[in-house]
Amino acid sequence: MHRLLTMKRLSVIFLATFAMLLGGVFAYRTLVVAPGDRCMAGGGWWDPDEQICARPLSIAEIEAITGRPVGQTRAEASDAKNRELIRIEDGLRAQKAARDAEADRQRAALENR
């Protein structure tokens, strides 16, 4: 009588299944868990949804975000920005006055014809 599942075949099937499951565990660990561990060990922030390792940045150290150089306080930066806005407003006021004066001159020239 021939049996389909002999002890030798069962042991081979068991060992092959075990080897595949063990390989799957190692692959999962290597591809999913290990990058997060490496990221956090290096001082980064691991985002498991996007699988991105982000490096924490101090906003005060980044001139491109705050617009002010390192060492300048918020009050100093605000004062500088306010002075710049006042200069811009003064320039616009002077342009408007010059435009109005030119319009008045042209009106007077048209009326005197």
C-alpha positions in Angstrom: 0.0 0.0 0.0 1.4 3.4 -1.0 0.8 6.3 1.3 0.9 9.8 0.0 2.2 11.4 3.2 4.9 9.3 4.6 7.0 10.3 7.6 9.9 11.4 5.3 7.6 13.6 3.2 5.9 15.1 6.3 9.3 16.0 7.8 10.4 17.7 4.5 7.1 19.6 4.3 7.4 20.7 8.0 11.0 21.8 7.5 10.3 23.6 4.3 7.3 25.4 6.0 9.4 26.2 9.0 12.2 27.6 6.8 9.8 29.8 4.8 8.2 31.2 8.0 11.6 31.8 9.5 12.7 33.6 6.3 9.6 35.6 6.4 10.2 36.7 10.0 13.8 37.7 9.2 12.6 39.6 6.1 10.0 41.4 8.1 12.5 42.3 10.7 15.0 43.5 8.2 12.7 45.4 5.9 10.1 46.8 8.4 11.4 46.9 12.0 15.2 47.4 11.5 15.0 50.8 9.6 12.9 52.3 12.5 15.4 51.0 15.0 18.4 52.4 13.1 16.6 55.7 12.7 15.8 56.1 16.4 19.3 54.9 17.4 20.7 57.7 15.2 18.5 60.3 16.9 15.8 60.6 14.3 12.1 60.4 14.3 10.6 57.3 12.6 7.3 57.6 10.8 6.0 54.0 10.4 3.2 55.0 8.1 5.4 56.7 5.5 8.6 54.8 6.5 10.5 58.0 6.7 13.3 58.8 9.0 13.1 62.5 9.9 15.8 64.5 11.7 14.6 66.9 14.3 15.5 70.5 13.6 15.4 73.5 15.8 13.4 76.2 14.2 15.5 78.9 15.8 18.6 77.5 13.9 16.9 77.7 10.5 17.1 81.1 8.9 14.9 80.0 5.9 12.0 79.2 8.2 12.0 82.1 10.6 13.6 84.7 8.3 16.0 85.9 10.9 19.7 85.0 11.5 20.9 82.9 14.4 21.2 85.0 17.5 18.6 87.6 16.6 15.6 87.7 19.0 12.0 87.8 17.9 11.7 91.4 19.2 14.8 92.5 17.2 13.5 90.8 14.1 10.1 92.4 14.6 11.6 95.8 15.0 13.7 95.4 11.8 10.6 94.2 9.9 8.5 97.2 11.2 11.2 99.6 10.1 11.3 98.0 6.7 7.5 98.3 6.4 7.6 102.0 7.4 10.3 102.6 4.7 8.0 100.8 2.1 5.0 102.8 3.2 6.9 106.1 3.1 8.1 105.2 -0.5 4.6 104.4 -1.5 3.3 107.6 0.0 6.0 109.6 -1.9 5.1 107.8 -5.2 1.4 108.6 -4.6 2.2 112.3 -3.9 4.4 112.5 -7.0 1.6 110.8 -9.1 -1.0 113.2 -7.7 1.3 116.2 -8.3 1.8 115.1 -11.9 -1.9 114.6 -12.4 -2.6 118.1 -11.1 0.1 119.5 -13.3 -1.4 117.8 -16.4 -5.0 118.9 -15.4 -3.8 122.5 -15.0 -2.1 122.3 -18.4 -5.3 121.1 -20.0 -7.4 123.8 -18.4 -5.0 126.6 -19.5 -5.1 125.7 -23.2 
